[in-house]
Amino acid sequence: MLWYAWVFLVVAIIAAILGFGGIAGAAMGIAKILFVVFLVLFLISLFAGRRRAI
């Protein structure tokens, strides 16, 4: 999932350089959402793994 966030970030940067503002904004929004989802899932799995070990 983190890979998709990076891909959308790169697409947003390339689109912004080429002047496609709408596409760049949409890709950046998707990248932000995917990164937050990845971070939340990582934290949940981190805490769930600690609970089982104890």
FENWOHU-V437813 format. One record per helix or strand of 2 or more residues. SS is the DSSP state (2 for helix, 1 for strand). FROM is the first residue (numbers start at 0). LEN is the number of residues. If there is no record, write none. Layout:
((SS;FROM;LEN) (SS;FROM;LEN))
//
This chain:
((2;1;17) (2;20;33))
//
